[in-house]
C-alpha cells in the first residue's frame, strides 16, 4: 500500500503562477506519493528549468544540484521563492 | 557626446546663478550622477562642515545617459553631506525630473549658501529664476508640486520638492519628485530645507546628443531586447519588488519587531498576492504598475486604500490612487513593526511621499520606539497617549503623520533611531550603521549583506553592493569580502551613468560599456568603467574620513553581532563581521584601520587628496 505524504507548499512572488491546479493564494497543502523528490514537485507544477528561483525545505536551502535527490516526507515545508535581489 | 558640458551653480545667499563649463577631466573619471556629484562636492565644501549649515552644498547630478533612449534613463543623484549620518549622502531617484533637468541643458545643478527666506528654483532652459516660496512653505510635497505647475501654467514642469519634514530638519527627510519618486536616504531633504529651498522646478527643450547615433540605436535595441527577454525583469514588472517579502520570510532574513526575529507570519497579508486579492469589502489594493522616464521595466506600483479603512474613512483627500507597496516600504511598515494591515501600510507610504520622508528610516526608528515602549523606557505620557506596541497599525499611521508634520512625539521620531535611542539611554536598540537605518535584510542570514551594510559609505544600505547570490549559496561569512568589494565598485559605476540598478536583472558591465561607448564617444572598456567605480568608492571614503568617520563606524549593532538568529536558514548564526572586515580592508588596498593606502590612491588618480593618516604598506 502506498502512503501519501502531505507537504506544505509556499509560493512567493512570481512563483504563484505555478500554483497547483491554478488555485489562488500563495500557500497550499499538496499530497504526494512517498519518495517524491523536490524535482518531481517542480515537474508536477511545470516549473521550467530556466525559471530563476530558490528552494527552501524546512529552513534549509536546497541547491539546484540536489533537487532530484532531496526526498520529501510527511509534514515538510517546501518554499519556492524568487531569488533574493535588491528592492 | 551626451554631456551638455554645462553646470548650473546657484548661490542662495546672494540669490545669483551662473553657468560654468563641466570639468571634462572629472566627467571622464567619474561619469556623472553619484560619482561626479561626489567629486564636485569635495571641491565645493569642507567635509568637516555641519550638514545643516550654509557651508554644505546640495548637488542634483544627472548621468551621461540620463534623458537618452537607453532603457531606465530617468535616474539622477542628489549628493550632499547627510545630516542623518554626517557622511557622504548620494541618494538616487527616478521619475521624470532628472531627464527634464537634462533637457533644460544641464549636467549638474549645484546649490550653495542659504536663502534668507523660502525660495524655489524655476529652470526653463537658459532662464533660471530664484522665486519666493513663502506661499508654499509649510505645505506638502503634493500641494507644492501641483501649485507650481498651476502657477506657471505648464503641467509638463517637473518638480523636486520637500515637505514640512524637510523644512523642520527631520534627519531622514527626503526630496520627492513626480509625486512618489524620491531621493530617499540620509536626510537630503533636510539639507534642502536648511537652505530655505522648497522646490526645484525644471522644464527643458534641449535634446541630448550622442556621439554615434546609428551605433547608439543599434545598441539600445539590443539592450532593450535583453531586458524584455529577462525572466528577472518580467518578475519585477509583474510583481514589483515586494515579491522579496515572501523570499525573505521563508529564508529567515526578514527583520521583525526591530530585528528581534527573522520571519513574520503576517507577511502573507501584505505580499504581492495580498495586493491583488479582493478583501472582504471587495477592494483590491493594487491597480497597476508604473515606470519612470525611459524605463522598460516598470517596477513601481500604483495602489489605492480601502475607503472603509480607519486611516482614511473620513479623509477624501486620500481616496485617490498613488504609490503602492514596494519591498522596503512593506518591510519598514510591516514586519519590523509587527504590523500586517495592508491598508495601514499603504497609507503610511502615502504619508512618506506627501510629507517627504524616508520610509526605511522612519519605520526602523518607529520600531526602536516600539521596543523602548514595550521595555517601559518610554510610556504613553511620552508618546502623546499612543500605545506604541508592536503590531499596532493605528500607531503606525498616527506616528507617520505626526513625524511628517513635525508634531508631538513625531519630533522625537524625526531625530532618527540613533539620536532617539541615545536620548533615552538605549543606543543599542538603534538598528543602524553610521546613523542610517537598515533595510529589510537581516545580516545574520545574509553575511555579505552585513559586510555591505557595515562598509557602505552612506551608512546601512542594501543598494551599495550585491552579494545576494553568494549569500543564498553560503550562509557563512567566508569568501564574502571579494564579491562585496567588486559589486560595490560596479554599483558605484552604474549609479553614475544615469541608468537604473534594476537593469542588472539582464545586463552586466558589458552592456553599460556598450551604451556609454556609443553615447559618449571615447575609449571605454569594462575595466575603465569598473576602475571609475573603485575611484568613486575611494573618493567617498576620503570624504567620510575627512568628516571624522573612522573604522569604528564600520560596524553593526550588538544585536546582530552577538544575538544568534532565532530561526531560518541561518539559525544560530551571528553576523561574522570579524571574519569579513579585515579581508575586505586588505582587498580594498586600505590599512587595517580602514584608510586607503597611498599606493591605492595614486593608482586611482586620487594621490593628491591628502587623506588623513594615509600610510604605505
Boltz contact constraints between the chains, C-beta under 6 A:
constraints:
  - contact:
      token1: [A, 10]
      token2: [B, 250]
      max_distance: 6.0
  - contact:
      token1: [A, 12]
      token2: [B, 246]
      max_distance: 6.0
  - contact:
      token1: [A, 12]
      token2: [B, 247]
      max_distance: 6.0
  - contact:
      token1: [A, 13]
      token2: [B, 239]
      max_distance: 6.0
  - contact:
      token1: [A, 13]
      token2: [B, 243]
      max_distance: 6.0
  - contact:
      token1: [A, 13]
      token2: [B, 246]
      max_distance: 6.0
  - contact:
      token1: [A, 13]
      token2: [B, 272]
      max_distance: 6.0
  - contact:
      token1: [A, 14]
      token2: [B, 235]
      max_distance: 6.0
  - contact:
      token1: [A, 14]
      token2: [B, 239]
      max_distance: 6.0
  - contact:
      token1: [A, 16]
      token2: [B, 273]
      max_distance: 6.0
  - contact:
      token1: [A, 26]
      token2: [B, 273]
      max_distance: 6.0
  - contact:
      token1: [A, 52]
      token2: [B, 231]
      max_distance: 6.0
  - contact:
      token1: [A, 52]
      token2: [B, 232]
      max_distance: 6.0
  - contact:
      token1: [A, 54]
      token2: [B, 472]
      max_distance: 6.0
  - contact:
      token1: [A, 56]
      token2: [B, 250]
      max_distance: 6.0
  - contact:
      token1: [A, 59]
      token2: [B, 568]
      max_distance: 6.0
  - contact:
      token1: [A, 59]
      token2: [B, 569]
      max_distance: 6.0
  - contact:
      token1: [A, 61]
      token2: [B, 569]
      max_distance: 6.0
  - contact:
      token1: [A, 79]
      token2: [B, 250]
      max_distance: 6.0
  - contact:
      token1: [A, 81]
      token2: [B, 246]
      max_distance: 6.0
  - contact:
      token1: [A, 81]
      token2: [B, 247]
      max_distance: 6.0
  - contact:
      token1: [A, 81]
      token2: [B, 250]
      max_distance: 6.0
  - contact:
      token1: [A, 82]
      token2: [B, 235]
      max_distance: 6.0
  - contact:
      token1: [A, 82]
      token2: [B, 243]
      max_distance: 6.0
  - contact:
      token1: [A, 82]
      token2: [B, 247]
      max_distance: 6.0
  - contact:
      token1: [A, 84]
      token2: [B, 247]
      max_distance: 6.0
  - contact:
      token1: [A, 84]
      token2: [B, 468]
      max_distance: 6.0
  - contact:
      token1: [A, 84]
      token2: [B, 472]
      max_distance: 6.0
  - contact:
      token1: [A, 85]
      token2: [B, 468]
      max_distance: 6.0
  - contact:
      token1: [A, 86]
      token2: [B, 462]
      max_distance: 6.0
  - contact:
      token1: [A, 86]
      token2: [B, 463]
      max_distance: 6.0
  - contact:
      token1: [A, 87]
      token2: [B, 241]
      max_distance: 6.0
  - contact:
      token1: [A, 87]
      token2: [B, 244]
      max_distance: 6.0
  - contact:
      token1: [A, 87]
      token2: [B, 327]
      max_distance: 6.0
